[in-house]
Amino acid sequence: MFLRIEKGSAVPISRQISTQITALCLSEQLHPGDKLPSVRELARELAVNQNTILRVYEKLTSEGILDKRHGAGTYVADSPPIKQLKEQREQFYEEWQQLVRQGLLLGLTKKELKQLLETALASEAAEVSTVS
């Protein structure tokens, strides 16, 4: 499972992790029954406090996305709440629309906005390939 956090971001680290795990479930990169890394393992991988990961796992468990099995680990729930996941995707789309509007208000052209997106996607793809 690949997660990326930006420590300088205004978005709290726990929210970044939570959002990314939810997105992996929605995009079916994580399937029902898939085991997630242990709290200790993921905290070490992301260089964050174990309590941060524990809080994320607990939050996603309470939302029905994850299932904690005593002594066995944390898994993607057998029937995650797809409706909630779709709502989060719609929220992302709305946020994306706001970014586009802000860019246009700043005088960026459609071509410049597309270039920014392509650059960001290329940067993500390059980072994923170096981490994997």
LINKAMO-V894932 format. One record per residue. SS is DSSP state (2 for helix, 1 for strand, 0 for the rest). PHI is phi as a letter, one per 30 degrees, with the letter a starting at -180 (none if undefined). PSI is psi as a letter, one per 40 degrees, with the letter a starting at -180 (NA if undefined). Layout:
ss->[SS/SS]
phi->[PHI/PHI]
psi->[PSI/PSI]
//
This chain:
ss->[0/0/0/0/0/0/0/0/0/0/0/0/2/2/2/2/2/2/2/2/2/2/2/2/2/2/0/0/0/0/0/0/0/0/1/0/0/0/2/2/2/2/2/2/2/2/0/0/0/2/2/2/2/2/2/2/2/2/2/2/2/2/0/0/0/1/1/1/1/0/0/0/1/1/1/1/0/0/0/0/0/2/2/2/2/2/2/2/2/2/2/2/2/2/2/2/2/2/2/2/2/2/2/2/2/0/0/0/0/2/2/2/2/2/2/2/2/2/2/2/2/2/2/2/2/2/2/2/2/2/2/0]
phi->[none/c/b/b/c/c/d/d/d/d/d/e/e/d/d/e/d/e/d/d/d/d/d/d/d/d/d/i/d/c/c/e/j/d/d/c/d/d/e/d/d/d/d/d/d/c/h/b/d/e/d/d/d/e/d/d/d/d/d/d/d/d/d/i/d/c/b/d/c/e/i/c/j/c/b/d/e/d/b/d/d/e/e/d/d/d/d/d/d/d/d/e/d/d/d/d/e/d/d/d/d/d/d/d/d/d/j/d/d/e/d/d/d/d/d/d/d/d/d/d/d/d/d/d/d/d/d/d/d/d/d/d]
psi->[h/h/i/h/i/h/d/e/i/e/h/i/d/d/d/d/d/d/d/d/d/d/d/d/d/d/e/f/d/h/i/h/e/h/h/i/i/i/d/d/d/d/d/d/d/e/f/i/i/d/d/d/d/d/d/d/d/d/d/d/d/d/e/e/d/i/h/h/h/h/e/e/a/h/i/h/i/d/g/i/g/d/d/d/d/d/d/d/d/d/d/d/d/d/d/d/d/d/d/d/d/d/d/d/d/e/e/i/i/d/d/d/d/d/d/d/d/d/d/d/d/d/d/d/d/d/d/d/d/d/d/NA]
//
